[in-house]
Amino acid sequence: SDTRCHSLMGTRQLLQLVLLQAAWEVGSGQLHYSVPEESKHGTFVGRIAQDLGLEVGELVSRRFRMVSSSTGGGGGGGSRRDYFEVNVQNGILFVNSRIDREELCAKSPVCAVHLEVLVEKPLRGFHVEVEIKDINDNAPVFSLNKQNLFILESRTQGSRFPLEGASDADIGTNSMVTYKLSRNDYFSVAEKPNDEHSKSLDMVLKKPLDREESPVHRLLLTATDGGKPELTGTVQLVITVLDANDNAPVFNQSVYKIRLLENAANGTLVIKLNATDLDEGINKEISYSFSSLVPPSIKDMYNIDLNTGEIRVKGNLDFEDRNLYEIQVKATDKSTFPMAGHCQVLVEILDVNDNPPEVSVTSLSVPVLEDAPPGTVVALISVSDKDSGDNGKVTCSISPRLPFKLLSTFKNYYSLVLEEAVDRERVSQYQLLITARDEGLPPLSATSSILVPIADVNDNAPAFPQPVYTVFVKENNPPGAPIFTVSAWDPDLQENAFVSYSVVERSVAEKPLSSYISVQSESGKLYALQPFDYEELKLLEFQVTAKDAGLPPLCGNVTVQVFILDENDNVPITSPLQLVPVSASTGHVVAKLRAVDADSGYNAWLRYELQEPRSPAVPFRVGRYSGEIRTTRPLDEADGRMQSLVIVVKDHGEPALSATATVSVSLVESAQAGQPDPQETGVSEGPMVDMNVSLIIAICSVSSLFLLVIILYIAMRCQSKEAMLYSIGKPTLVCTSEVGSWSYSQRNSRNLCVGDAAKNDLMVFSPNFSYSMENGAGETQLVPNLCGTVSDSLLSLPGKIIPEEMMNNHPSPPTGTSLTRKSRTTQESGPVHPHQVLQLCQQHCMINCIKGRRKI
């Protein structure tokens, strides 16, 4: 009792004097502390936050915690308990519950508790080792309070008799036991080392016994450990002196050493012992048994045959539970006063690779942002193996060809980190297979699966499927009607993929674009806010922006080209010339009426006619397409001094629009006659010519582009076919002259392959060559084909030849035109303006194409 009290006082003083030192172990990154066993709750261990380089004020916000703990030292140990805690208010590591080193680590020379500390923002792991120091808190203990020995009086001096020694649960000097026998004349104690692991305790006979003098000897055996202060244990020895039987059985050796694999099957032979006795008869017969000193735990694992001395396996041998067995065996003869011989069997259990590694994911930080930099810690992994040696060495690996890697941090601890950048749009999650494999033969392995999802960040701008959209809208469209829908796609998720649309503001004809176009922000539907006017605006080009809702938002643009299509919504505007009539012969040009139409193409092709039906009383006529007013007969006094002509100008649109002009004709004397002055008529020739030239250039440009499209289409359609050359000698109709004459040719013509069947009645337009009705001169020309046919040479003939397809497209042919299958020649030879002929040619081709007659 006094010894125990002194021990506790020494422990308390030791706790007050212990200065715990924290330091990083070289090359391992481990923080090391030490604390004596049996320390009370609240005992200071170390300033862990300060030693780890962490701010005390950040412990709570960074979720400072110890996520796992393990004991180092092997051997025994009870269930895991939370032996230590950290005060997050001051960062101090303290003892949380009582620590019994012998319970935790048994006889292991090194006993330590391994702590794993985690903090977040960013995620980091630390390894802390707390060594448990042994104190002398266990006295030597004998398994029995009394040992009975029977010794023949005939035993000689120096005979040795084995005793059960005491055990001390402490380690080091605290467990070193010395023995002392109470004072007597016959016996002493001596220790004899068996090997490096154990010693045997014997009682030695100092002088012969005399049964008749002292039949029983009672002695006290004391065991003292090497701790400070010393602790002791005692056992009483009762020695009974026997008579007769002179020889005890003897084993051929005192210690037997056996190696046996763990997991050996029941019934496996460990060793067959043999002892001999020099006596005769019944005194020579021997039986084998375990010594009374053998504990039940050994008897549960082995049994011994009484007659043969065979020791066999009885239980399940597990190296991880116990790797050495010390078995005391005695051989006893069968005399009335039996004598016994003793030996010791040391069974060393050899490790077999029978335990696969264990994988544990102690912390998982998911999902991982797709813009996380390489080196980001994803998880902390620990591996373990209960085997020893190479069987307990474990290597860890993960699935190959993945953007992750394992980094060894401390012993069997690993960090799973990001090795390279990840892209959620390419791979949204990763299934990692972690494999732990030991180095045994054969090796054993274990796997653990981790799912690592990738979190989306706004790293993709909305994209349109094409850079430019082309939209065709007829003029006079209803305001507020949708004209097109644009759509962009964003491969991100949730708000990062929510796309809204807007129009990039700019000025159009000194007006903001928003007055023309609007876009619905969610659907991308484009609306025309006002009717378009082809005569004011032919092309509206703008940009639409698609923007996502990420932070920061990303956007993409697309160009939208809105082409305004013309409709026949403008009546011809006439500019009547003030005419000065002159008495003249038939066909004399009195004046020329000019009209313009703001439309284009077929809608701007004009024709002129008198409002009143022609009669002999009216000495004037108007050119159907030229607008020239000419006399039909000589004028005389009967026609009157003043005449009013109402001229109607119509276009070829559907429906046709018209305008009228009144021309006053005054008859004057021949001396006052003169050519009409363009300035007097109110219309200048120069602007009209400029307008005609501009119109011709525009139509030629459009026609050339249209022809190029046709040629490309033909080339693709005719890849597997041979170009067809035929129609030799067939009539080809062409438009050739400025004055509106049409030409007819029997020469060879080449047709382009534009559909299932070739056409030879297409119209072409020649450059602007002069033509004189008076001299009837003809010219041989090489005419470029605008509509699909090229003629090698053309012979100009008077009059106009109108294609059959042209006639089919008009409700009524021009007045005074006679029609035949091969040629329809008008009876008038008045000039046709070049821009009208160009428009007629272009419209003719486009109408045929639209109606599908060219299958384009």
C-alpha positions, 0 to 999 in steps of 0.5 A: 500500500505504501509502495503504491502511494509513493508511486502515485506521488512520483507520477504526479511530480513527474507530470508537473516536471514533464515539458512536452516538446513538439518537433517535426521528425526529419523527412516524415512531417510528423509531430511528436509528443510524449506523455506518461501513462495513467495521466489524468483527464486534462493533462497538458500534452502540447500546443498543437496549433502553434506547433503546426503553424496554425492560427488559433483563431482559425481553428473553428472556421477551418474545421480543425478536427482529428478524424482518426487515431491508431495505436503504434506498437503492435501486440495487445491493446483494447478497443480504441478510445478517444485518449486525446482531445484538442481545445479549439479555443486555445489550440492545446492538446490534452489527455481526455481519458485514462491511458494504461500503457499495458492495456494499450500496447502490452509488452511492446517496447514502443507504444504510441498513439497516432493522430490524424489532424485535418483542417480545411480551406484549403484541405490539409492533413497532419500526422501527430504521434503521442508516445506513451511513456511507461511508469512502474505501476505494476508489481511482479506477480506469480500465477499462484500464491503457493507452489507445492514441490515433491523431492526425494530425499535421495536427490543429490546436491546440486539438483535443480527443480524448476519454479514458476517465475513472476511476470511484470506487465511493465517494460524496460527496467521496470519489468526486470525481476530479481528473486530472493529465497527466504533464509534456509540451509537446503535450497537457493534460487538461480536463473538460467537464460534459455535464449535471448527471449526468456529465462528459467528459474530453478531451485537448487539443492545445496545439501542432501535432504533427510526426510526423517529430520525434516519432511516438509520445508516452507519457504518464501520466494520474493520477486523484485522489479527494477523500477523506482521505487521498487515493487515486489511480489511473493509466493510460498513454496511448500517442499515435501521430502519423499522417500524411495525412487532414486532416478527421475526421468530425463529429457534428451535436452532441456529446451526444444525450439520449434518453428510453426506456420500460422493457420496450421491445421488442427492435429498438426504434429508440433514435436514428439518428446522422449524422456528416459528413466534409469530405474526398472519396472514400474519406476521406469514407465513414463507419462507426459503432461503439461506442467501445472505452470502452463496457462490455460491459453496454451492448453487451448492451443495444444494437447500432449499425448500422455504415452507418446509425448506427441504435442499437436495443434489443437486451436487456431494459431494466428501470428497476429495474436501471438507469435511465441509459445513457451510450454513447460512439459514434465515426464513423470514415472509411475512409481508409488513416489513418482519422480518427474523430469522437466523440459521447455518447448519454445514454439515460434509462430511464423507469419503467413500472408493471410491478411489482405490490406485494408483501404480507408478513405478518411476525408473526401473533398468533393465535388472538384471544381473543373478549374481547380489547379493541379495539386488540389487535395481531393481525399486522404487515404490510409492503408494497413495490413495485419501481417508482418515483414514483407507480408505487411508492406503495402503499396497503393495505386489508382486507376491509370490514365486519370487526371489524379495521382497519389502522394505518400505523406507518412508511412501508410498514408496517402493524399489523392491530388489532382495531377492535371486540369479537368473539364466537366464538359468532357468528363463530368465525373471520375470513378477511381479504383484505389488498389492496395497490394502487399509484398507477400507471396502470393501477394494479396490486395484490396480495392476501394472505389471513389466517385469524384464528381466535377463541378461546373464553372462558367468556362464556355461562352454561348456559341451559334451553329454558324457565324452568319444568318441570311434572312429574306423578308418582303417589304411592307411586312406587318409590324411586330411579326417574327422574321427569324429565330436565332439559337445558341448553345452553351455546354455548361450547366444550370445558370452557366448555360442559361442563355439570353439574347440581345441586339447590338445597338447601332444606327441604321439610316440615322435611326437606332437599330432598336426601332427596326428589330427586337429580340426576345431575350429567352427564345431568340426570336427576332421581330420586325418592329416596323414595315420595311421599305425596299426603296429605302432599305435593301439590306439590314445587317446587325449582330445578336449577342447571346450571353449566359448567366454565369459569373462572370457572364460570357457571350458570343455574337452572330451576324444577321443579314436581313435582305428586303425583297421588293414588292410592286407597291410603287406606281410609275412617276411620269415626267411629261415633257412640254411638247412644241408641235411642228407640221411634219411628215408621218413618223416625226418625233414630236416628244419623248415621255419618260417615266421611272418606277421605284421598284426593281426588276419586272416590277419596274419594266414600263409600257406606254399607251394612249388612254383613248383607243386609236382612231384616224382622228388622232394623228399621234401614237406613243411607243409602247416601250420607248415613250416616244410620241410620233405623228401617224400622218401629216398634220393639217389645219383640220386637226386643230391648234391645240390637242391634249393627249392622255398617256397611261404608263403601266408596269409589269407587276402583279397586279400592275400599277399605272400612272397618267400624264397629260401632254398638250400639243400646240400646232405652230407654223413651220418657221416656229418649228424646232426640236423639243428642248429637254430643259423645256420639258422639265426633265434633264437627260443627264440624270436619266442616263446616270440612273440607267447606267446605275440600273444596268450595273446593278442588274448585271452584278446580280445576274452575274452572281446568279449565273455563278450560283447556277454554274456551281450547282450544274458542276455538282449535278454533272459530276457523274455525267458528261456535258451534253452538247446538242441543239445544233441548227435549232433556232435560238432567240436572243436580245441584241440591240439598244433599240429593242430589236430581236435577233434570230440565228441558225448558228450552232449554240451550246446549251449548259446542263441545267436540268433533266432536259436542255432548253434552246429558247432562252434569252440572252442580252448583248452589250450595248451596240447601236442599231439603225432602223433607217439603214437596216444594217446588221452586225455579227456579234458574240453575245454573252449569255445571262440566262443559260445559253451562249450563241457563237454568232448572231445575225441581227434582224429587224424587229423583236423576237420574244421567247415562248416562255416569256409569252407564257409568263405575261397575261397579254403580249405587247400590242401589235405583236404577231406570234409564230412557233419559231419567231414572233416579230413585232410590227414596231421598230421603236427603241427599247431602253437597255435597263428595261431589256436587262430587267426583262431578261433577269426577271425571265430567268428568275421566274423560270427558276422559281417555278421549278422549270430549271430545277434549281 
